[in-house]
Amino acid sequence: DVIGSLVVGRVADIAIFDGRTNAGYRAIIDGEPKDVVLVMRSGKPLYGEAATIGALVPTGCDAIDVCGNAKSVCLMSEVGKTYDQLKTSSGNLYPAIQCGVPMNDKGVCELTFQYELTSTFEFTNKDKNKSRTIIVETPKYPGYELIEPKAASEVTPNSERFEIGIDADSKGTKKIVRRMVASRSFSITQMDSEMLVQYSRQGKVSKAVLDALSEVQRRSNEIVALERVIQENQQRVSEIEQDQARIRANMNSIDRASQLYSKYMAQLTTQEDQLVKVRTNTATTRETINKAREALDEFVNGLSVD
């Protein structure tokens, strides 16, 4: 066995993401091209930070800039071309790497989410003669920005500490607010009704965006319904052809002058008429689907709403 474990001598597909900006699984979900530290396939380094790739593959890889970060990609052994040669031969195709939301990318919806953590601490100094200084220690929350106060009094690798002074025989309050902003981009044609309803109820999309997404879904649903018609037509054609094969097999064993033979001929004639109608309907439906797809693409490409 050469798979199943990350140990010396085995083959592995590995993707490593920088977890300093987004902790845990968010490092993958919210990761950008610049956050990829290393990609390996079958134990072979293919892409990652320049220093990492350089240590693993001293030669044969190309240095590239990814969103202001030094990266390396190893293409020569894969496609027989350098990165620059591949870009040249590809012409004006979609860029291999984009930072953030792709520029001029039509039909992409970007949702921005804001998460806020608020903690309030209340204290009472019962000493009637002396003021007190209270130290509040909280865990660090990777990815969150400290909003209130602007900075902690002391920071450790895993925690943040805040000081609060309380006068003698009085009360004190410390409010700590942290905020994280995350975004998610996806094709608007991937949205379903459940997602639309959820975002609408949560107020995460404007009415203009919701109306546009609803129209995209309506048009997409029409195309799906038309495709279902074609599937049903294909099933109907298959059933008729199977029945025709059965009838022709039976006709080979009976007298052509018999009443049954004439009955079979009438059935075949009727079925041929049915096949013509079904196939004509299929061709017409395909034309309708093509036009609907073109109209959907035109609608999506023309969208510009906030």
N, C-alpha and C positions, 0 to 999 in steps of 0.2 A: 504493500500500500504506500502511495506517495501523497495522498491528500487527507484532509481531516484535522490536521494539527499544524500549528505554527512552530515547527522545530527544524533543526538543521537536517538537510537531506530530503525534505519534502517539498512538494510543489504547491504554491499558494497564489491566489488572486487577492491582493491587498490594496485597500484605499485608506490613506491616513489623512485626516483633516486637522488643521490647526484649531485647538480648543481654547485658545486664549481669548478670543473674541466671543465665541458662542460655546457655552459649556455643554457637556453631555451630548445627547442626540441632536441638540440644536446646532451643533457644529456641522452636522451633515445636512440637516433640513435647510438651514439658513446660510450654508456655506457658499462662498463665491469662488470663482476660478483661482483667485489669489490665495485662498485658504487651503488649497490642496497641497499637502506636504509631499506625498509620494503615492504613485500608482504602480502596482506590479501585476503582471499577468503571468501565471505559471512560474512564479519566482523570478521573472525578468523585469527589471525596472524600465518603465516606459516614459514616465512624466513625473515632475515634482520640483521641489526647491533645487536651485542650481547647486548648492553646496552638498545636498544629500545625493543627488544624481551623480555629481562629480566624484563623490567618495565611492559610489557603487559601480559606476561605469566611467572610467577615466577618459575614454575616447569614443567617438562615434555618435555623440549626441549634440544637439543644437541649443545654444543659449537664446532664450526669448524673453521678452518683457511682457508680463501679465499684470495689468492694472498697477504698474509701478513696482512690481516685485520680480526679482531675478528667478527665472525658472529654466528648466531644461526639458527638452522632449527628444526621445530617441526614435527616429522614424526610418533611418536608412536601412536597418535590418528588417523592418516591417514592410515598407513599400518601395525601397530602393531609391528614395529621394530624400533630400534635406527638407527642412521645414520651408525655407524660402522657395525651393524648387516646386514643392507641392502647392504653395500659394500661387506661384506663377502659372502653373499648369491648370489650376482650378479656375482662373479668370476671376470674374466678379461674383462668384458664388457667395453664399452666406458665410460670414466670418467664422473662423474656427473658435475664436475666443471673444467674448464680450464681457464688459464690466458693468454690473448692475443690470437694469432693464435694457435689452438690446435696442439700439437706435433704429428708428424707422421701422420697428417691428409691428406690423399691423395685427390687430386682433389679440393683443396681449393686454390683460387686465392686471394692474398692480394694486394690491390691497396693503395698506399700511396699518399695523396694529400697535397700539400703545398700551403697555402693561405698567401698572403702578402698584407699588407696595408701600403702605403707610403703617407705621408703628407709633403709638403714643404711649409714653410712660409718665406716670404721675407719682410724685413723692411728697412726703410730709416730714418736715424737720421739726421734731418735738422738743429739741433743745431750745430753751428760751433765751439762751445767752450767746450761743455760737452759731455761725453760719457753717454750712457743710458743702463739700464738693462731691457729687455723685458721679461715678463712672458707669456708663451704660455700654455693655459689650454685645454686639450682634454679629451673626455670621456674615461673611461676605457673600454677595449675590452676583456671580459672574454675569456680565452682559448688562447689568443695571447701572445706571448713572445716578449718583447721589444728587438729589435736587434740594433737599432741605435737611440739615444745613449743607452748605456747599462743599464742605470737607469734614472728614473725621478728625478728632483730636489725635488719634493714633491708629496706625494700621499695622496689622500682623498678617502673616501669609494666609490665615483662614478667618480673620475677624476684623471688625472695625470698632473702635471705642470712641465714645462721645462723653464730654464733660458737661455737667449741669451744676451751676452754683445755686444754692438755696439759702436764703437769709434765715436767721434765727426765728423760730416759732412761725414758720410760714410754709407754704406749699409751692411746689415747682412742677413744671410739665416739660417734657422733651418730645418733640415730634420729629420723626425721621421719615423722609419720603424718598423713595427710589423709583426710577422710571427706566423702562426699556422700550425702544421702538424697533419693531421688526416688520419686514415686508415679505410679501409672497406674490410671485408672478405666475400666471398661467394663461393658457389660451381660453378666451371667453367661450369658445365652442365646447369646452370641457365642463362647463357649469351645468348642473341639473336643477330641477325645480326645488328640491330640498335645500340645496345650497343657497339659492336665491332667497327663499323664505327665511332661512336662518340669518343671513346677512341683513335682510330687510328689517327683521324684528330687532336685531341688535344695533341697528342704525349705522352699520359699517359701510354702507354704500348710499350715495345720493339717489334721489328719484330719477335723475337723468341717466345715471349709470344703470339703475335697476330696470328702467324702461328699455334701454338699449340691450341689456342682457336678456330680458324677457323676449324681445323681438328676435334675437339670435336663436334663442331656444325654440321659439315658435317655428321659425324657418327650418331649423335642424330637425324638429319633430316631423315636419311635413316631408322632409327628405327620407327620414326613417320609415314613415308610413308608405311612401312610394316604393322604397326598396323592399318592404314587406309584400307589396303587391307583386313585384317581380318574383320573389321567392315562391309565393303561392301559385303564380302562373307556371313557373318551372316545375313545381310539384304536380300541377294539373297535367302538363304536357307529358311528364313521366308516367303518370297513371294511364293516360289515354294510349300512349305508345305501348305500354305493357299489355293493355287489353287488346290492342290491335294485333300484337304478336300472338296472343292466345287464340284470337279469332282466326287468323291466317293459318295457324297450326291445325285448327279444327277443320278448316276448309280443305286442306290437303287430303283429308281422309273421307270426304263425302262426295256424292254425285253432284256435278255442277248444274244438273237440270233439276235438282231437288228444291223444295220450298225452303228448306233450312239454309241452303247455299245462298238463295236470293235474300233471305233475311240477314245473313251475315254481310252480304254486299251492301245492303241498305245501312247496316250499322257502321260499316267502314266509311261509307260516304258521309254519314252524319258526323262521325268522329273527325274526318278530314276537315269538314267545315268548322268544327269546334277548334281544331288545331290552328286553322288560319286565323280565327278570331282571337284566340289566346296569344298567338305569336305577334299579331298586329298590335294587340293591347300592350304586350311586353315592349315592343319597339317604341310605341308612343310614350309609354311610361318612362323608358330610358331617356328619351329626348326631354321629357319634362324634368327628370332628375338632373340632367346636365344643365338645363337652364336654371333650375332652382339653386344648384351649387354655384353657378356663375353669379347669380343674383346675391347669394349669401356672401360670397367672397367680396363682391363689390360693396355690399353693405358694411361688412366688417372692415374693409380697407378704408372706407370713408368715415369710420367712427372716430370721434375726438370729443370725449365727454369726461367731465371730472365729477 
